């Protein structure tokens, strides 16, 4: 006869394997939802707003980014579907084993009931007790009958538990199969969407090739303008460092030319800023990074190198830029197109919020984390609302993405 302990052990082994499966499945679900959200952002922020004039080069870059995200989503769906297939196969094997166990339990229980019935027909329980030779034997027989009755009850309960567990496992199996079917459907939709995106991609490449000289000139002009802005920011920071350090009476021996000499208060602020690396909020509530930090070759014209001094973040029209940490407004610059750039100092760290339509703050203002500092400019030609966000330590540019919360 099978024991209840064996069945419980089997159940525990199954639950442990199911828990490990669920943990990995949950991670893939989170990743899948993240990519779907990102695609929705692309559709809302990059392709919904249309300007007076389309820029094929920018549109191509954005469609390429969306295709990359769709491919990541498809890969995640395929991994999730593969994991579900393994889980379904495992569940089917477990159901077969559990059904064999249940069948054996029912057979044992039926045999036990039959024997009990036969023993009752031959002599009653009372006669079994009265035929005892002495009191001790009668007591032992009574205990045996109690244990036998208890064992029968446990066997019956074990059958009910096993049957209920198999029913739940079957329900789980049905749910997993429906989830897998849904994933296959979503994967097909995404593949169809990629085909549509690729058609648009080919059309844009054809347009660009027809006016290649024009787009190259525009691109080189933008690169030169961005370089000028970066140089202007560098100069303002160097001047601010020089001005701040001139007022210091007892300069440390190890102080460097282009580094702030920090007061105890400024040093404490900088240390708090550093401690929050990787946990700082984003300067916009919602957005997509359309250009990363650092040197990068242009995807269509490898000969043209782009040096991203910060992040280019596209957000929704009417959005405000928000300070990522406590600090003080160091300066407000005005660009050639009238857009503004608010620079905030956090000890020896500086954050720059460029491409603002207007500023809500002024030079010298004390700023708190999350404070709105200006409305982000929306380009009437492209229809895009883009914030250029730069992070420096003294005059050294840092990658802002590594300092902010991961999205």
N, C-alpha and C positions, 0 to 999 in steps of 0.2 A: 504493500500500500504506500502511496505517496504521502509525504508529510506536509503539513501546512508551512513549516519552516523552509522547505525547499522552494515552494511556490513564492514565498515572500522574498527569498534571495534572488530568484529569477526576476521578480518584479523590480527589485532595487537595481539590478544590473541594467535592466531596460530603461529605467528612469534616468540613470546616470548617463547612458549613451544618448538619450533623448535630450538631456540638458545641454550636453556638449554640442549637439546638432543645432539646438535652438539658439545658442550663443553665437555661433558662426552665421546662422541664418539672419539673426537680428542685425549683425554688423553689415551684412550685404543689403538688407532692407534700408538701413540708415543711409548707406552709400547711394543706393538707387534713388531714394527720395531727394537726396542732395543734388544729384545730377538733373533730376526732373525739375527741381526748383530753379536750378541754374539755367536750364533751357527756357523755362517760363520767363526768367529775367531777361534773357537775350531777346526773346520775342517782344517783351514789353518795352524794354529800355533801348534796344538797338534798332528794331525793325518796325515799331509802331509809329514813332515820331518821324515824320517825313519833312525835310526842309524844302526850300524853294528849288534847290539844285542838288542832284545826287552826285556823290563822289565815288566813282567805281572802285578806286583804290582802297578807300576806307571800307566800302561795302564788302569787297572781296576779303579783306582782313577779318571782318566781323563774321562773314559766312564761314570762313575757314575755322574760326574759333568755335562756332556753333557745331560744325561737323565733328570737331575733335571731342566736344562734350557728348554729342550723340553716340559716338563710337565708344566712349567710356561707359555710357549708360548701357549700351548693348552688351559690352563685355561683362558688366556687373549682372545684367539679367541672365546671361548665359551661365555664369558661375552659380547664380542663385537657382536656376532651373536644374543645373547639374546636381547641385546639393540636394534639391528636392527629390530628384529621381533616385538618388542614393537612399534618401530617407524613406521614400515610398517602397523601394525594394526591401529595405531593412524591416519596415513595418509589415510587409506581406509575409516575410520569412518568420517574423515573431508571431504573427497571427496564426500561421500554420502550426508552429510549435505549441502555442498556447491552446489551440483547438485540440491537438493530440493529448495535451495534459488534461484538458477538460473532459475529453472522452474517457480517458483512463480513470479520472476521479469519479465520473458518473457510473462507470462499470464497477469500481470498487464499492461505491456507495450502494448500488443496486444489490450486489452480492451480500453486503453486510445486512441490508434490510431483509433480504430473503432468508438468510441464516437466522436472523432474529425472529422472523415470523415462524420458521420451522420449530425453533426452540420453544416458542410460546405455545404452539399447537401440541407439543409433546408433554409439557408440564408448565404450570403457571409459575410465576416468580415467587409466589408465596410458598408453594410446595418445595421449590428449590431451596428456600431459606429454612423451612421446617424440617427438611430432611438432613440438615446439618447434624453432625455427631456431637458438637459442643458449641458453646457460645462464641468461642474464638473463631471457629470455622464459619458460623453464621455471620459474624461481623465482617470477615474477609470477603464472603460472598456478596454481602450487601455493598461493600466498597467497590467490588469488581463491577457490579451492576451499575453503580453510579458513574464510574469511570467510562464504562462502555456507552452509557447514555450520553455522557459529555462528549465522548469521541465522535459519536454519530452526529451530534449537534454541530461540532466543529467541521466535520466533513461536509455537512449540508451548507454551512455558512461559507466554507471554502469554495464550494461549487458556485454559489451565488456571486461571491467576490470575483471569481475567475470569469464568469459569464458577463458580469458588468464591465470588467476591465476590457474584455474582447470587444464588447459593444462600443466602448469609448475609443478604443484603438481603431475600430472600423470607421467611426465618425471622423477621427483625426486623419485617417488615410483619405477619406472622401474630400475633406477640406484641403489637404495638401495637393491632391490631384486638381482641384478647381483652381488653386493658386497657381499651379504650374501652367494650366491652360491659359490663365489670365496673363502670365508672364510671356508666354509664347505669342499671344495676341499683341501685347505691348511691343515686343521685340520686332514683330512684323511691321507695325505702324512706324517704329523708329527707322527701320530699314527703308521703308517707302519715303519717309521724310528726308532721309539722307540722299536718296536718289533725286528728289525734288531740289534739295539744296545744291547738289552737284550740277544739275542742269543750270541753275542760277549762277553757280561758280564759273562754269564754262562760258556762259554768256558774258559775264563780267570780264573774264580774261580776254575774250575776243574784243570787247570794247576798249580795254586798256591797251591792247597791242596796236589798235588803230591809232590811238593818240599817245603812244608811248613817250614821245619826246615831251609833250605837255605835262604828263603825270610825273615824269622824272624831274622836270624843272620845279614843279610845285612841291614835290617831296624834298628836294635839296634846299628849297627856300625855307620850308618848315623846319628842317634840321638846323639850318643857320640861325633862324629866329629863336629856336629853343636853346641853342648854344649861347646866344646873347643873353637870354633871360637867366640861364644858369650862371653865367659869368657875372651878371649884375647882382645876383643873390650872393655869390661868393664875395664880391667886393663889399657889399653892405655888411656881411657878417664879419669880414676882416676889420672893417672900419669900426664896427660896434665893439669888437674885442679890444682893439687899440684904445678906443675911447674909455671903455670900462676899466682897462688895466692901468691907464694913466692916473686914475684917482686912487690907486692902491699905494699905501705908504711903504709898508714892509713887504716887498715882493719876495716870494720863495725863490731859493737858489735854482731849483729845478724847473722854474716856469719857462714855458716856450712862447715864441713870438705869436703864433696864431691860435692860442688857447686861452680861454677865460681863466682869470685868477678868481676863484670863487670865494665868496664870503661864507661863513658857517651856514647861514640860511639857504644860500644858493646851492651849496654843496649837499645839504640834506635833501633839497628838492631834486637834484640830479640823481642822488642815490635812490630815492623813491621811484623816479622815472625808470631807472635801470632795473629795479626789483620787479617792475611790472612788465618787463619784456615778455612778449608772447601773450599778454593779457590785456593790452591796451585796446580801447574801443576803436572802431573805424570812424573816419571823419564824416561819413554819410550813413544814413539809416539803411539805405538799400543801394546796391551798386554792383557793377561788373568791372573788373580790371581789364581794360582793353590794351594796355601797354605795361609791361613789367619794368622793373628797375634794372639798370646796367646796360652794358654794351650788347647789341644784338644786330644781326644782319637783317635787312628788310626781306620778308618772305618771298617777294616777287623779284626784287632787284638786289641780289646778294652783294653787289659791288658797293651799295650804299649802306653805311653803318649808322645805326641809330644808337645814341648814348642816352638812355633813359635816366634822367637825374632823379626821378621819383616814379610814382604810380599814376597812370591816367585812368581815372575811375568815372565811368558813365553812370549817371543816376537819373531819376525821374525829374521832369520839368517842374520848376518851382521849389526844388530842394535846397536846404541850407547846409552849409559846411559847419561841422561841430568840432570844438577843441577836443583833442584826445587826452589832454592832461592839464593840470593846473599850471599856470605860468603868467607871463606878462607880455603884452604886445610890444615887440621889439621895433617893428616898422610896418608901414603900409605902402606898398609900391603900386604905381599906376602904369599899366602897360600901354603899348602903342594904340591898341584898339579901345582903350578906356577901361579895360578889365582891371580888377584889383587883386593884389596878393598880400594877404595878412601873414606876417611872420611872428610867431610866438616863441619866447625864450623860456626854457625849463632848466635853469641852472646853466650847464654847458651844452645842453641839447636845444635844438631849434626845429620847430615844425613850421612848414610853409604851405599855405592854402591858396593856391593860385587859380586864376580864371573865375573870379567872383564878379558878379554884376554890381554888387554894392557891399559895403562893410557895415556891420552893426556895432563895431568897436573902434577905438582910436588908440594911437600910440600911447604907451604907458599904462593902459587899462590892465587891471588884474583879472585874469581869466580862470574859470573853474572847468573841470572835466565835464564835457557834454554841452557846454554853453554854445549857443548859436552865434557864429561870428560873421556870417555873411551869406547872401543868396548867390547860388552858383549860376554862372552865365549860361544861357542857352543860345547856341549858334543858330542864327536864322537861316543860314545856307544849308547846313547839314541836319538841323533839327535836334542835334545832340546836346545834352547837358553834361559837361565834362569838368571834373575837378582834377587839377594836377597837384598831387600831394607829395611833398618832399620832406625828408628827415635828415638832419645833420647832427653830428657831435663836433662842436667847434666848427671847423671848415670841412670836415670829412663827411661825405655823403654816405648814408646807410640805406639798406633795403627796408622800407617801411613794412612790407608784408611779413617780415620775420619778427616784428615788434608787436603786431596787432593780433587779436583773436583770430583763429582759423575759421574760415566760413566754408 
